[in-house]
Amino acid sequence: ERIRDRSSIIISLSHQSSTIIKSASITMSLFAAATRRSLMSVRVSPRFMNHVASTCTVKAQASVTTTMAARRSLITAARPRRRSSSNTAKAASVASSSSEHSVAMAMPTSVREMDNSTLITLAAMNDNEACSEMLIRHIMTRERSSYESAQTTFQELQDYHNSGMNFFLLPYQIGVVTAVTAAFSSIPLCFHLPTVHWFNELYVTTDIPEPQDLETWLEVGSWSWNWMEPPLGQVSFFLLCLQFSRAQLANLGIRPYTRHVKQYRINRLQQKYPQYDARIVESYSKTAKLWQ
């Protein structure tokens, strides 16, 4: 835009100076002609008349020269100063580096340094750190305390929130131990010959094949699969049916066990701290882990 404005100024000055030059030339020519006619009317000598005409012509040329010089000076002043490419590149590099440095310095490194809008956005995305920081700031506004004092209150709230949950976590712990134990014990029960013999003597009591039919672990698995297939297949089908029923309960809006536990914890925390906003307390408790 600056280059366009300067170009329009140069074009305007050029037209104006051309008009001035033409006007000056026409004026001086008319003046010389009028002077010659007046001198002829009073019968002046031709030598004197030529001298007057040449003097007018010289003055006209001087006026044109002065006008051209003024035109060149105006055009030069209107032109932008040219910078070398190296200086321009250096200036652009310095500006870019300064901008990147300011952006890097403004980047928050923790949720404590974030503004409220960003914090609310992260809390809406179920980020527990953002929900915790939002609850701390809410405690500051309600109790009119400092950030350190609000952190102390939040720590007390968090300890109460995590207390008394061991009983509700027993089904999860039992399920994890049972699944891991069954997964790793199924391998020797199928392919390890001494373990297969031990299990057969205690629970199966089937006929033992000939020694030449139990020389490899695959042959051992072929023998043990006669009694391992029914329980493994039944357990797999049982778990598949439970998973399907849980999905249908979720479609109906019926809360499974985990949601019941989380809702119990939310209600318990809201009853303990009724002075704080129920939605902020709920968002913190809902996004917190059951196992701390």
C-alpha positions as CSV (number, residue, x, y, z in Angstrom):
1,E,0.0,0.0,0.0
2,R,2.9,2.4,0.8
3,I,4.5,1.7,-2.6
4,R,1.1,2.3,-4.3
5,D,0.6,5.6,-2.5
6,R,4.1,6.8,-3.4
7,S,3.6,5.8,-7.1
8,S,0.4,7.8,-7.2
9,I,2.2,10.8,-5.7
10,I,5.0,10.6,-8.3
11,I,2.6,10.4,-11.2
12,S,0.6,13.4,-9.8
13,L,3.8,15.5,-9.5
14,S,4.9,14.5,-13.0
15,H,1.6,15.7,-14.5
16,Q,1.7,18.9,-12.5
17,S,5.3,19.8,-13.5
18,S,4.6,19.0,-17.1
19,T,1.6,21.4,-17.0
20,I,3.7,24.1,-15.4
21,I,6.5,23.7,-18.0
22,K,4.0,24.0,-20.9
23,S,2.3,27.0,-19.3
24,A,5.6,28.8,-18.8
25,S,6.7,28.1,-22.4
26,I,3.5,29.4,-23.8
27,T,3.5,32.5,-21.6
28,M,7.1,33.5,-22.5
29,S,6.4,32.9,-26.2
30,L,3.3,35.1,-26.1
31,F,5.3,37.7,-24.1
32,A,8.1,37.7,-26.7
33,A,5.6,38.1,-29.6
34,A,3.7,40.9,-27.9
35,T,7.0,42.7,-27.2
36,R,8.1,42.5,-30.8
37,R,4.8,43.9,-32.1
38,S,4.9,46.8,-29.7
39,L,8.4,47.6,-30.7
40,M,7.5,47.5,-34.3
41,S,4.7,49.9,-33.7
42,V,7.0,52.5,-32.3
43,R,9.6,52.0,-35.1
44,V,12.5,50.7,-33.1
45,S,15.5,49.4,-34.9
46,P,15.6,45.7,-35.8
47,R,18.8,45.1,-33.8
48,F,17.2,46.3,-30.6
49,M,14.1,44.2,-31.3
50,N,16.1,41.0,-31.7
51,H,18.0,41.7,-28.5
52,V,14.7,42.0,-26.6
53,A,13.4,38.7,-28.1
54,S,16.6,36.8,-27.3
55,T,16.4,38.0,-23.7
56,C,12.8,36.8,-23.3
57,T,13.8,33.4,-24.8
58,V,16.7,33.0,-22.3
59,K,14.4,33.9,-19.4
60,A,11.9,31.3,-20.6
61,Q,14.6,28.6,-20.8
62,A,15.8,29.5,-17.3
63,S,12.2,29.2,-16.0
64,V,11.8,25.8,-17.6
65,T,15.2,24.6,-16.2
66,T,14.2,25.7,-12.7
67,T,10.8,23.9,-13.0
68,M,12.5,20.7,-14.1
69,A,15.0,20.8,-11.2
70,A,12.1,21.3,-8.8
71,R,10.3,18.3,-10.4
72,R,13.3,16.0,-10.0
73,S,13.8,17.0,-6.4
74,L,10.1,16.3,-5.6
75,I,10.2,12.9,-7.3
76,T,13.4,12.0,-5.5
77,A,11.9,12.9,-2.1
78,A,8.7,10.9,-2.9
79,R,10.7,7.7,-3.8
80,P,11.2,5.2,-0.9
81,R,14.7,4.6,0.2
82,R,16.1,1.3,-1.0
83,R,17.6,-1.0,1.6
84,S,20.0,-3.7,0.7
85,S,18.7,-7.3,0.7
86,S,21.1,-8.3,3.5
87,N,19.9,-5.6,5.8
88,T,16.3,-6.5,5.0
89,A,17.0,-10.1,5.7
90,K,18.7,-9.3,9.0
91,A,15.8,-7.1,10.1
92,A,13.3,-9.8,9.3
93,S,15.4,-12.4,11.1
94,V,15.6,-10.2,14.2
95,A,11.9,-9.5,14.2
96,S,11.0,-13.2,13.7
97,S,13.4,-14.2,16.5
98,S,11.9,-11.6,18.9
99,S,8.4,-12.8,18.1
100,E,9.2,-16.4,18.6
101,H,11.0,-15.6,21.9
102,S,8.0,-13.7,23.2
103,V,5.7,-16.5,22.3
104,A,7.9,-19.0,24.0
105,M,8.1,-16.9,27.1
106,A,4.3,-16.6,27.3
107,M,3.8,-20.4,27.1
108,P,2.4,-21.8,30.4
109,T,4.3,-24.8,31.8
110,S,1.7,-26.0,34.3
111,V,-2.1,-25.6,34.9
112,R,-1.3,-23.1,37.6
113,E,-0.1,-20.6,34.9
114,M,-3.1,-21.1,32.6
115,D,-5.9,-18.5,32.2
116,N,-9.4,-19.3,33.3
117,S,-10.7,-19.8,29.8
118,T,-8.1,-22.5,29.0
119,L,-8.6,-24.1,32.3
120,I,-12.4,-24.4,31.8
121,T,-11.8,-25.9,28.4
122,L,-9.5,-28.5,29.7
123,A,-11.9,-29.3,32.6
124,A,-14.7,-29.8,30.1
125,M,-12.4,-32.4,28.4
126,N,-12.3,-34.3,31.7
127,D,-8.7,-33.4,32.5
128,N,-8.2,-34.1,36.2
129,E,-5.3,-31.6,36.7
130,A,-7.5,-28.9,35.2
131,C,-10.4,-29.8,37.4
132,S,-8.2,-29.8,40.5
133,E,-6.8,-26.4,39.6
134,M,-10.3,-25.0,39.0
135,L,-11.4,-26.3,42.4
136,I,-8.4,-24.7,44.1
137,R,-9.2,-21.3,42.5
138,H,-12.8,-21.8,43.5
139,I,-11.7,-22.3,47.1
140,M,-9.7,-19.1,46.9
141,T,-12.7,-17.1,45.8
142,R,-15.0,-18.6,48.4
143,E,-12.7,-18.4,51.4
144,R,-10.9,-15.2,50.1
145,S,-7.5,-16.9,50.8
146,S,-4.2,-17.1,49.2
147,Y,-3.2,-19.8,46.7
148,E,-1.0,-21.6,49.3
149,S,-3.9,-21.7,51.8
150,A,-6.3,-22.9,49.2
151,Q,-3.8,-25.7,48.3
152,T,-3.8,-26.8,52.0
153,T,-7.6,-26.9,52.0
154,F,-7.6,-28.8,48.7
155,Q,-5.2,-31.4,50.1
156,E,-7.5,-32.0,53.1
157,L,-10.4,-32.4,50.6
158,Q,-8.4,-34.8,48.5
159,D,-7.5,-37.0,51.5
160,Y,-11.1,-37.2,52.5
161,H,-12.1,-38.0,48.9
162,N,-9.7,-41.0,48.7
163,S,-10.4,-42.4,52.2
164,G,-12.8,-45.3,52.8
165,M,-12.5,-46.6,49.2
166,N,-10.6,-49.9,49.9
167,F,-13.8,-51.9,50.4
168,F,-15.2,-50.7,47.0
169,L,-12.0,-51.6,45.3
170,L,-12.0,-55.2,46.3
171,P,-13.9,-56.5,43.3
172,Y,-11.4,-54.9,41.0
173,Q,-8.4,-56.2,42.9
174,I,-9.9,-59.7,43.0
175,G,-10.7,-59.6,39.3
176,V,-7.1,-58.6,38.5
177,V,-5.5,-61.3,40.6
178,T,-7.8,-64.0,39.3
179,A,-7.4,-63.1,35.7
180,V,-3.6,-62.9,35.9
181,T,-3.3,-66.1,37.8
182,A,-5.6,-68.0,35.4
183,A,-3.8,-66.6,32.3
184,F,-0.3,-67.7,33.4
185,S,-1.4,-71.0,35.0
186,S,-3.2,-72.2,31.8
187,I,0.1,-72.5,29.9
188,P,1.7,-75.2,32.2
189,L,-1.7,-76.9,32.7
190,C,-1.8,-77.5,29.0
191,F,1.8,-78.1,27.9
192,H,4.0,-78.9,30.9
193,L,4.0,-82.7,31.4
194,P,4.6,-82.9,35.2
195,T,1.9,-80.3,35.8
196,V,-0.5,-82.1,33.5
197,H,0.2,-85.4,35.3
198,W,-0.4,-83.7,38.7
199,F,-3.7,-82.1,37.5
200,N,-4.8,-85.4,36.0
201,E,-4.2,-87.4,39.2
202,L,-6.1,-84.9,41.3
203,Y,-9.0,-83.7,39.2
204,V,-9.4,-85.7,35.9
205,T,-8.1,-89.3,36.5
206,T,-8.1,-90.2,32.7
207,D,-6.0,-92.8,31.1
208,I,-2.4,-91.8,30.5
209,P,-1.1,-92.3,26.9
210,E,2.0,-94.3,26.0
211,P,5.4,-92.6,26.7
212,Q,6.1,-92.4,23.0
213,D,2.9,-90.3,22.6
214,L,4.1,-87.7,25.2
215,E,7.6,-86.9,23.9
216,T,6.9,-83.3,22.8
217,W,5.0,-80.4,24.4
218,L,2.5,-80.5,21.5
219,E,1.7,-84.1,22.2
220,V,1.2,-83.2,25.9
221,G,-1.1,-80.4,24.9
222,S,-3.1,-82.7,22.6
223,W,-3.7,-85.0,25.6
224,S,-4.5,-82.3,28.2
225,W,-6.8,-80.5,25.8
226,N,-9.3,-83.3,26.3
227,W,-10.2,-81.8,29.7
228,M,-8.9,-78.2,29.3
229,E,-11.1,-77.4,26.3
230,P,-14.5,-77.5,28.2
231,P,-13.6,-75.2,31.1
232,L,-11.6,-72.7,28.9
233,G,-14.4,-72.6,26.3
234,Q,-17.1,-72.2,28.9
235,V,-15.3,-69.4,30.8
236,S,-14.7,-67.5,27.5
237,F,-18.4,-67.8,26.6
238,F,-19.4,-66.8,30.1
239,L,-17.2,-63.6,30.0
240,L,-18.5,-62.8,26.5
241,C,-22.1,-62.9,27.7
242,L,-21.3,-60.7,30.7
243,Q,-19.6,-58.2,28.4
244,F,-22.6,-58.1,26.1
245,S,-25.1,-57.7,29.0
246,R,-23.0,-54.8,30.4
247,A,-23.1,-53.1,27.0
248,Q,-26.9,-53.4,26.9
249,L,-27.2,-52.0,30.5
250,A,-25.2,-49.0,29.4
251,N,-27.5,-48.5,26.4
252,L,-30.5,-48.5,28.7
253,G,-28.8,-45.9,31.0
254,I,-28.5,-48.4,33.9
255,R,-25.3,-47.6,35.7
256,P,-22.8,-50.5,36.2
257,Y,-20.8,-51.0,39.4
258,T,-18.1,-48.4,38.5
259,R,-20.6,-45.6,38.0
260,H,-22.3,-46.4,41.2
261,V,-19.0,-46.2,43.1
262,K,-18.1,-42.9,41.5
263,Q,-21.6,-41.4,42.2
264,Y,-21.3,-42.5,45.8
265,R,-18.0,-40.8,46.1
266,I,-19.3,-37.6,44.5
267,N,-22.3,-37.4,46.9
268,R,-20.1,-38.1,49.8
269,L,-17.7,-35.3,48.9
270,Q,-20.5,-32.8,48.2
271,Q,-22.1,-33.5,51.6
272,K,-18.8,-33.0,53.3
273,Y,-18.1,-29.6,51.6
274,P,-21.4,-28.0,50.8
275,Q,-19.9,-24.5,50.8
276,Y,-18.3,-25.1,47.4
277,D,-20.0,-25.2,44.1
278,A,-21.5,-28.7,43.5
279,R,-20.6,-28.8,39.8
280,I,-16.9,-28.0,40.3
281,V,-16.7,-30.6,43.1
282,E,-18.5,-33.2,40.9
283,S,-16.2,-32.5,37.9
284,Y,-13.1,-33.0,40.2
285,S,-14.5,-36.2,41.7
286,K,-15.7,-37.7,38.4
287,T,-12.3,-37.3,36.7
288,A,-10.2,-38.5,39.7
289,K,-8.9,-42.1,39.7
290,L,-10.5,-44.7,42.0
291,W,-7.0,-46.0,42.9
292,Q,-4.7,-43.3,44.3
